[in-house]
Amino acid sequence: NQTIILKSRPEGTPKLSDFEFQKDDNTLSISDGELLLETKYISVDPYLRGRMSDAKSYVPPFNLNEPITSGVVAQVKASKHNNFKEGDYVSGMLAWKTQQISNGEGLNKISPDRAPLSAYLGVIGMTGLTAFLGLQEIGKPKSRETLLVSGAAGAVGSVVGQIGKILGLRVVGIAGTDEKVDMLKSDFGFDDVINYNTTQDMAQAIKDTCPDGIDVYFDNVGGPISDAALFSINRFARIIICGAISVYNKTELPKGLSVQPFLVKNSALMQGFIVSNYAEKFPEAMTQLSGWLSEGKLKYTETIVEGFENTPQAFIDLFSGKNKGKMIVKA
Ligand code: NDP
């Protein structure tokens, strides 16, 4: 049995040496009410970076020398729990361990017949819910409006853009490579996409690709890209602050544009979003996402990294954009 613990709190971009592998040859045995789980897929997510710091946030920080936890899909190997039997698949917030014991709390039974197991960590998991609920609840999108999405080729962004298209909006994305730009246009139906790494003047590029201005901006990245978007917002624009990955590794907070004049001038709304605030809407959102998926209206892509031992590297690679769609480790 292997475990990955947080060895040190990362300074700047996380390094492999911030993590440590621990090996244990003891066989795990379960008591009444428990089940033994074998990890199949691990979700690595940008928000975990925040939990690796000890700054106060909406979820408590990871403790040093303890296992990292994230979304995991696991198979029940043995059960003394009434609700689970050997062979069942579950998803839940679990430790970065190849095997672990659980009392079943917080686990959802999932079926590989309904969707591939890895999808429960992405499009019909936390990231799909984030895309759907962030866009609906704060974005309140209306047909024919313009939606701009940053981090568009990632897990959340690629779903946001597609939902925008399903709802009849004009959708423009921002992503980091030409390959991602092509993918978003040809596979996911985005109307236009900007490669921020090859664009000198982002404010101008956003103006050019959003000629009617921006009604909804779904922001996954923060920083200068998001500052540039403010120059094109329309009256009553809605700005969903879902994430700020460009800032997560900064040791000093970057100085940006003063956003207030843009918001005042346009009577615009900018609101931070945490998916767990909307837990009561998960069942409804999940039904909609699964429906679109089975109708073929919603597609998804994943970057699957093979091998439990590559989990820390897969996490680190999120910050250099190595993933298209959801980054997942196959244990
Ligand atoms: P992604 O799949 O989008 O992976 C991260 C992507 O971010 C990379 O592929 C990279 O793509 C892009 N990126 C990395 N560094 C930068 C940078 N400096 N500037 C611009 N883009 C960068 O991750 P998720 O979809 O899981 O998450 C997207 C965002 O949503 C994150 O900020 C995350 O924290 C947030 N989130 C928030 C939730 C909430 O409840 N509020 C829940 C889930 C996610 P590229 O090649 O385009 O640069």
Residues whose N, C-alpha, C, O or C-beta is under 5 A from the ligand:
A	BS01	NDP	D45 P46 Y47 T130 G151 G154 A155 V156 G157 I174 A175 G176 T177 N220 V221 C242 G243 A244 I245 S246 F273 I274 V275 L318 F319 S320 G321 K322 N323 G325 K326
